[in-house]
Amino acid sequence: MAGTLTELFVRIVGHNPVMQGLAGGVVIAALNTLGAALVVVWPDPSERALDGALGFAAGVMLSASFTSLILPGIEIGGIGPVLAGFALGVLLLDRADQWVPHIHVVITGRNRANGLRSRSDGDPRIEEDTATGRARIDPEDDRTASVLLFIVAITLHNMPEGLAVGVGFGSGNLGDALALMLAIGIQNIPEGLAVSVAAANAGFGSLFYATLAGVRAGLVEIPLAVFGALAVGLAAPMLPYAMGFAAGGMLFVISDEIVPETHARGHERVATLGTMVGVAVMLYLDIVLG
């Protein structure tokens, strides 16, 4: 199976790592689009089903971070470069996470409501209740803000995924790269659906528009996959740093976003079981294709 898939991929794409990275980015973005489009035929999945699906996505990312990025990176360049890249990936995602809450103000242009006034610290997102003096978000913006933040968060967390696929192809280990591409593509399906459902439930208009919201969240993966393959191809010593960076970003997203999201509505068990299935699927792909 591994040999057949590898030969087919090379026959279609060729041996150039950058072109392979581009193809990998297109595949994972296409599977994200497939997931986003599912909202048309499955417009109202239960929270339990979504939490289980996102748990599965977390399991795939968790396993892939180690089997396809951290461990191969250590074999190539040792523990030091991988840990340095890992720390940088975590730091970047942490900083991006601090920036995300300000996004919806730019998009909605609203920051006032009755009984609210801007806080003196100048943050237009946060208002202060004139009666209690406590800061809170404008309630009229709250629902829209929540889904916008969710979409932006998913887009941000798709960035290390796209980079990881590109770095995988740039490393020259086609079997590992294909396993990583398929695993991330598979877990993109529930993520794409989750974004589209969130947009539809927030009243963003038609299901077609909600689907576009999910598609847009995955498109960032294509240029980052090309960048990852190109960067490690031009500077081979960067490879273990890049692998650590991509793994750090993915693990940060799992702990900071996906796990809290899937454990917030009382479906911890189904989300955990989904995570276990995701880990098993990635381990299987890694053995079969690696």
N, C-alpha and C positions, 0 to 999 in steps of 0.2 A: 504493500500500500504506500509506504513512504517513498520508495523508489519511483513508483508510477506517478504520484503526485508531484514529486520534485522534477521529474523529467517533463511532465506536462507543463509545469510552471515555467521552466527554462525554455521550452519550445515556444511558448507564447510570448514571454517577456524578454528572454535573452539572458546573458550573463552579467550585464552591467548592473552593479549594486544600486546605483541611483535610479535606474529604470525599475528595478525590482522593488525599491522603496516606494516609488510612485505607484506601482501596481498594488502593493500592500496597502498603501493609504487609501486608494480607491476602493479596495475590497472592504476594508473596515468601515469606511464612510458609507458605502452602499448598504451594508448590513445595518448601520445606524438608521439609514433612510427606510429600510424595510421595517424596522421596529417602529419608527415614527408613523409610517403609513398604516400600521395595524389599527390605529385609532379609528380609521374609517369603518372597519368591519367589527371592531371591538371597542366601542366608544366609552364604555363604562366598566372597566375591569374593577374588581373589588380591591380594597386596600390590602387585604390579605394576599391576594395574588401578586400585586405589584411588589409588596415587601419581600415575598418569596423570590420573585424574579430578580430584584435588585440584590438580594442576598446571594443569589447565584452569581451575579456579576462580580460581587465583592470577592467571592471564593476564587473565581477565575483569575482576577487581578492579583490576589494574594499569592496564589501558587505561581503564577507567571513571574512575579517580581523576583522570586527566588530561583526557580528552575531555568528561566530564560534570560535573566539579567544579572542578579547578584552573584550566583555561583559561577556562571561562565566568565563574568568580569573578573572575579578573584583568580580564576585559572589563567586568565590572559595577563593581568597586570598586578596581581597581589591585592591584599586587603586594603592598603592605604589609599590608592586612587579610587577604589570603589566607595569607601567610606567618605572620602572628600566629596565625590560627586553626589553621594546619597545625602549628605548634609546640605549641599547646595540646592538639591531638588526640594527638600523639605522646607528650607528657608524661602525659596521662591514661591512655593505654593502657599506658605503661611502669609507672606506679604500680599500675595494676590487675594487671599481670603479676607484680609483686612480692607482691601480696596473695593471688593464686590458690593458691600452694603450701600455704597454711594451711587451705584449705577442707575437705580430706578428714578432718581431725581432728575438725571439728565434726560431720561426717556419720557417721563410723565410731565415734568415741568411743574409739578404741584407740590407745595410744602406747607400749605396753610389750611386750617379748619377752624370752625367756631370754637372758641375757648382755648385756642392754642396760639402760641407765639414762638418765634425762633429763639433758640437758646443763644446765650451770649457768646458761646464758644465758636459760633459761626458755622456749625454743621447744619445745612438746610434739611437734612434727612430727619433730624430729631427735633421734636417740638417739646414745649414745656407746658404742662397743664397750669393755667393761671390760678386755679383754685388750690391745687396741692403743691405746685412747684416741682412735680416729678416729670422727668423727661419720658416721652413716649412717641411712637411713630404715629403720624396722621392716620386715623382709622379709615378714611376714604381711600388712602393709598395702600392700605395694609395688604389686601388680597392681591392686587396687581403687583405690588412690590414683592410679595412672597414668591409668585410664580416667576417673575423676572429674575430674582435672585437665584431661584432654582435652575433656570435655564442657563444663566451665566455661570453658575457653579458647575453644572454638568459640562459646559463648554470648556471651562478651565481645566476640569479633570480629564477631558478628552485630550488635552495637549500632551501630557506625558505619555498617554497611550499611543498617539501618533508618533511621537518621538521614539518610543520604545520599538515600534515596528520598524522604523527607518534604521535605527541603530542595529537591530537584529540583522537586517539584510546587509548593512554596511560591514558587519563583523565577518561576513564570508561563510558563516555556518547556515547554509540554506535550510537544513532540516529544522533547527531551532527557530529560525526566522519564520518559517511556514507555520510551525506549531503556535508561535506567539501571535501571528496574524490571524489564524483561525480562532484561537481562543478569545482574543480581544474583539474580533468581529462578532462572535457568538454572543459575548456579553454586551455588545453594543445594542443588540436587538431589544432587550428589556429596558435599557436606558433610553433608547429612542422613543419607545412607547411611553415611558414614564414622563418624559418631557412633553410629549404631545397631549397626554391626558391632563397634565397639570395646566397647560395653556388653555385647553378646551374648558376645563372646570372653572377656570378663572374668568370665563366669559370673553376670551380673546376673539370671538367671532366664530366663523365657520370651522368645521373640522379640517377643511383644507388649509386654513391659516394655521391651525394648531399643528398640523403635520409639518408645515414649513418651519415652524419653531423648532421641532425636533430635528429636522434635516439640517438646519443652520448650525445646531449645536455640534454636529458631527463633521461638518466640512473643514473645520480647523485641522483635522487629523491629516489631511492630504499634504498640505505644504510642510507640515512638521515631519511627516514621514520622509519626504524628499530631503529636507534639511538634515535629518538625523543620518541618513545614508550618505549624503554628500560630505557632511562634517567629518565623520569617522573615516571616510575614504581618503580625504585630503590630509588628515592628520591622524594616522593610525594610533599614536600614543594616547589620543583622546578617548579611545574606545572604552576602557574600564571606567573612566570618569563619566562618560555618557551613559553607560549601563547603570552605574550607581545613581546617577541623576534621575533617570527615568523611573527606576525602582523606588527611590525616595518619594518622588511625586505621586506615584500610584499608591504607595502605602499610606501616605498622608491623607489622600482622598478617601481611602477605605475607612480609616479611623475617624477622620474629622467630619465626613459628610455622609457616606453610605450607611455605616453602622448606626449612627444616631438617627438617621432618617427611617431606617427599617425597624428600629426598636422603639419608636415614639408613639405607636398606635396600638400596642398590645399584641403584636404579632411576632414577638421575639423568637418563639420556637420555630415557626415556619421560615422566618428569615435565616435563622441559624442552620436549619436543615438545608435551605437553599445554598448557603455558603459552603457547607460540606460537599454538596453535589458539585458545586463549581470547582472546588479544589480537586475532586476526583476526576472531573472531566479534563482539566488542564494537565494533571499528572498523566492521564491516559494519552492525551495528544502528544505530550512531551516524549513519552516512551515510544509511541508508534512512529512519530515523525522525526524525533531527534536523532 
